[in-house]
Amino acid sequence: MNQQIERVYADAQIYHSVASQFFESRVPIHAQIPGGSRIATPWLAAQLRPAVSRALPVLDQRVEDESGLLGITPFLLINVAASGAATILLLLYLRRFIDSPLLRVTLVIAWAMMWHSPVRWVYFNPANIDALSMVSLLAGLLIIEAWRDRSPLVASLLLAPIVFVGVLIKETIVLVPITFGIAQVMAVARDRRLDRLVAVAIPVVAAALAVLFIRSILAPAPGHQKWIEWDYILANKPFWTWVLGWFFTFGPPVIALIVAGWRDVWGVLWRRPDLAGYLAACAVLGYFAGTGSDTERLLALATPIVYVLAGRAIAPRQAALARMPMVVGLLLLVQAASSRILWPIPVGVDTPTRVSDIGLNWSALAALADKFLIIDNYYSNLWSYFGSRPVHAATLAFDLALTLVIVRWVQRGTQREAAVAQ
């Protein structure tokens, strides 16, 4: 597909401004927070900018023409490379929970082809920090997993630099110390090793040092983002849109398969309270820290755990699903539509047409499909908080109905498979 780059807007403007100030050696950095505190990617983009301009002038010019600003190409290259690294790290993380290589690869592909995953989002909005943020999260989770039954002090020392750099990338890296802390506290209840509590403190200290460093070079610019206040969110964000956000983030088939295997999913979360804590923290952030596009982008932080749960739900049901080609076909079709793999993200200002103004003819089908599938228009409908509430309500009703149908089909198929095995 030919994805056009959107004009730089919202947080991307802040990241570009920070990069420009680094490029011009202007310190302290003046930028609005919280975006201005995420200095790592803009700093790296500023360091690469001269080399990129010399080595890739044609690409640099094209990105400049589409985005409307100089200095965006380094962001594009950083995020393409980071997306590749995140893909590999996610595959390695899933390997620790899911035995089937085919299932692991399928889940990673499902993540990568989602239109708002770092792998695809970069070609619409290059000036973002999501890819490097996902790299830091996955690296931290991998260390926690690899050293779960080893020395907690060694694990904490390995986590410290990742957390320090992760805070410079984005503050959501705090999910890693939280997960590590839960794992160690639960382990203390079993083995009474108090060195685990000391280990918990080391990544926290690393995060605090990173915050102090940011404050030393950042002069917060005036401005007030009312939409990040909790009272504003509670008053203006319907709870059902948060539910819809999960479907938008991961796709209805992934959610449906997790629900179908809820016993296996619950077993994983019960045995691993650290993973449950990580997932719960992402869920809370997705509601209380997210309006606009932030709901889906914050829920997407749960990607590693959600796909672990999806894999654990699917694995015992693979044989049953193999005997249900219509169900599998429906799942693939809906996931492809949800991920928008066949068409790009529309660029430009929405030009909404009221349903009452749509004529009763064949062209009405295309107009209605555009409202739900967002093929050429209605960019705001892509996000659960923005866009048309009636369209989103209808979408959520469809997703919930599909989930119930899939759960029932899979349960019946699993029961038949069990009967045959007996």
N, C-alpha and C positions, 0 to 999 in steps of 0.2 A: 504494500500500500504506500501511497505518497503522503506522508504526514507533514503538514506545514507547521512551522514554528509559530507559536502565538507571540504577539507583542508582549514584552516584559511587563508584568503587572504584580500587584500585591506584594507578597514576601519576596518575590524575585527581584523587585525593584530595590528592596533593602539589601539583599545579597550583592546585587550589582554595585550599589553605592559603596558598600563596605570594600568590595574588591577594588573599585576605582581609587578609594582612599589609600588602600595598601599599595596599589600600583604607583601612586604619587607620593608615597612615603609620608602620608599625613597621619600622625599619631599625636594625641588620642583619636580614635575613630568616633565620629559622630553619627549615630544611627538610632532609630527607634527600636526599643526592645519589645518582645523577646527576639525578633529576627536579627537585630544587630549584634546580639551576644553569640550568634552561631558563626564564629569567625574562621573556622578551619578551612572550609571549602572556598570561601571568598579569598582567603590568604593564598591558598594553593593556586587558584585561578589567576591571581595577580602575578605570582612568580612565573607561571607558564606563559603569560600573555605575550611577551616579546618573542619567545621561541616559536609560538604558534603562528604569530603574524608573519614571521620569516619563512617558516617551513610549509605552511598551508594557506597561502594567500587567497586561493580560489574559494576554499571552504570558509575561510574567515569572512570573505566578502559576502558570500551567500547567507551565512548566519546573521551577519550584520544587517543585510537588506530585509530579511524576514522578521528579525526580532526588533529592529529599529534602534539598536545600540551597539557601540563598540565593546569589545571585551567579553562577549558571550561565548565565543567558540571555546575558550579554555574550560568553561563550565561544562559544555557539551562533551568534550573529550574526557574530562575527569569522571563524569557521570556514566559515560559508556563503559569505561574501564571498571569503575566501581560496581556497575550492574553485573558485569561478567564475574567479578570476584564474589558478589553476593549470591549469584546463582550457584557457584561452586560450593560456597560455604553452606548454603541451604541444603544442597545435596549431601554434603558430609554430615550435617546435623541430623537429617532424616535417616541417614544410615545407622545411627545409633539406636533407632527405635523401630525401623521397618526393615524386615529381612529381604523382601522382594526388590531386586534392582529395577525391574520394570515398573513396579508401583511407585518407587521413589522418583524415578525419572518422569513418570506421568504427572505426579503431584508438582514437581518443579516446573514442568512445562505449563501446567494449569496456572501456576503463580506467575510465571514470566509473561504469559500472553494476556494477562489482565491489563486493561488499558491504562490503569493508574499505577501499575507496578513500576519500580524504577527502570526496568528494562525497556518499557515503551514510553513512559511519561517523559523521559529525557528528550525525545524527539518533538514533543509538543511544548515543553517548558524546560529548556536546558539549564536555566539559572535556578537550580534547586539543590537541596542538600540531602534528599531522601536516600539516594543510593549509598553514599558514604555512611549515613546514619545506620542503614541496614547492615552494612559490613561490620560496623563496630558492635552492634547488637548481636549478630550471629557469631562473631569472634568471641565475645564474652560468654555467650551461652555454650559454645563448643568447649571452652576451657572449663566451665562449671561441670559439664557433662563428663569430659575426659578425666578430670581430677576428683570426681565425686567420691570415690573410694580410696583416694590417696591423701597425701599431706594437705591439709587445708591451708597452711601457711604458704606453701609453694603455690597453690592455686591463687591465693589472694595476691601474691607478688606478681604473678603472671597477669592477673586482672587489672592491677593498678595502672599500668601504662595505657591499657585499652580504655579504661574508664576515664583517665585524664584526657586523652585525645578525644574520646567520645563526647565528653562534656563540651569541648571546643567545637565539635561538629554540631551537636544538638543535645539539649538538656534531657531528652528522653532516654539517654544511656543510663539514667538512674534506675531503669528497670533491671539492669544487670546486677548492681549491688543489692537491690531488693531481693531478687531471685537467689543470689548467693547467700544472703543473710538468712532467708527462710530455710534453705537447704542445710545450713550449718546449725541453726537453732534446733531444727528437727533432729539432726544427728546427735547434738549434745544430749537430747532426751534419751537417746539410746546408749551412747558410749561414755557419757560424762566427761568428755575431753574438753576442758575449758580453753585450750588453745584455739578452738574453733571460734570462740567469741572474739579473741584477739584478731584472728584472721578476718572476721567480718568488718572490723574497723579500718583495715588497710585500704580497700577500695573506696570507702567513704571519705577517708582523708585525701585520697587522690582526687576525688570529685570536688572536695572543698578547695584544694589547691588550684584546680582548674578554674573554679569560679573566681577566686581571688585574682588569678592572672587576667581573666577577662575584664574584671572590674578595673584593673590597673591600666588597661589600654583603651577602655570604652568610656565615652562620655555620652550617656543616653540623651537622645534628641527629644525635644518636646513633642507631645502628641499623646493621645489617649485612645486605646483600643477598647471601646466599651464592650465589644462582643466577646471578650475573653473573661468578663466578669461573671461569676456564678449566678448572681441574681438575675442578670440579663438573660443568661442561658436558660435558667429555670422558667422564666416568664415567656420566653419566645421559642423554645425548642420542644415541640411535642415529643413525648417518649416514643411514640410509634415510629417517628422518623429515625430514631437511634436503632430500633429493630431493623428497619429497612436498610440502614447503613451496613449491617452485617451481610445482608444479601448482596448489596452493591459492592462490598469490598471483596468477598470471596466467591460469589456466584451461588445461585440457588442450589445447584446439584451438590456442591461441597457441603453446604449447610444440611441439605436433606440426608446425605449419606452419614454425616456425623450423628444426626438425630436417629437415623435407622439403627446405628450401632451404639446407642446411648449407654448400654451396659458396659461395653468395652471401654468407651470413653470415660465413663465414671470411674471405672477401675484404674485407669491411668492417673486421673486427677486425684483419686483417693490415695494411691500409693506415692504420688509425687506432688506433695503440697507446694513445692517450689514452682512447679509448672502451673499449678492451679492459681498460685499467687500472681505469677506473671500475667496469666490470662485475665484474671480479675482486675489487675491494675490497668491493663490495656482497655478493658471494658469501661472502667470508671473514667479514664482519660478521654475515651471516645465520646462520652456523654458530656462530662463537666468541663472539659478543656477544648471542646470542638464545636464550633458552628461553621457555616460555610463548607468548604472542602475538607476542613480539619477533622470532621467526624470520621470519614473514610480513611484518611491518611493516618490518623491515630489508631483506629481499629486495625489498620494494616500492620502496625507494630506487632500484633499478635500472630503474624504469619507463621513463624516457626512452630508455635504450639498448635495452632489450628490445623496445620498440615500433618503434624504428628498425630493428632486426634483423628483426622480424616483417614490417614493410613491405617491406624489401629482399628478403625471402624470398618474399613473396606477389606482388610486382609482376611478375616474369617469368612467373608462373604464373596470372595473372588469366584469360587466355583459356582455359586448360585447366580451371580451376575453373568457369568459366561454362558449360562443357559437362558438368559433373558435379553436377547439382542434388541428387542424393541425398547426395553427400559434403558439399556446402555445407549442406544441411538438417541433417545429423548434427552438423556443426561448430557451427551456430547453436544447436541443441538442447542440446548438452553445455555450450557456453559460457553459455547462459542458466541452466542448472541450477547450474553452478559459481559463477556470479555471484549466484545466488539472487534474480534480478530479479523473480520472481513472488511472493516471500514475504519477510517481514521477519526480522530477527535475533531469535531467541527471548530473552525477558527472564526472569530468575529462576534459581533453583537447579536444577541437573540432578537428575532423578529416574530414574536408569538402571534398565533392566529387563534381566536376563540373557537371552541368547538361548535358553537352556535352559528358561526360564520362559514363553516365548512359545508359545501354543497352536497346534496345527495347524489353523488356520481362516483365513478371509479377513482377519480383523483382524490376523493375523500379518504380512501384506504391508505394511499401513500402519505397523506397529511397526518392521519392518525398514527400510522406506523412511525413516522418521524418523531412524533411527540414521545413515544415510548422507547424507540430504539436509538433515537438521536443520531440520525444518519447525516443530515445536512444542516441541522438547525438545533435550537433549544439546548445549548451547552449547559445552561443552569439546571436542566432536568437530570443531568448526570449525577448530581449531588443530592443526597437525601434532605438536606436542609433548605436548599434553594429550589427554584422551579415551581412547577404547578402542584399544589397539594392534591387536587383530584387525580391527576396522573399518577402521583406517587402512591396515593391510597389504593388505586386500582392495581398498581404494580405490586404492592405489598400483599394485597389479597390474592393475586396470582401466585406469588412466591410461596405464601403459606399453603395455598391449596395444592400446589405442585409438591411441596414438602410432604404433606399428608399422603398424597397419592404414591410418591416414591417410597416413603417409609412402609406403607402397606404392601406394595409390590415386592419390595426387598424382603420384608418379613415373611411373606408367603413363599417366596422363592427359597429362602433359607430353610424354612420348615420342610419344604418338599425335598431339598437336598439332604437334610438330616434324615428324613424318612427313607430315602433311597440308600443312604449309607448304612442304615441299620439292616 
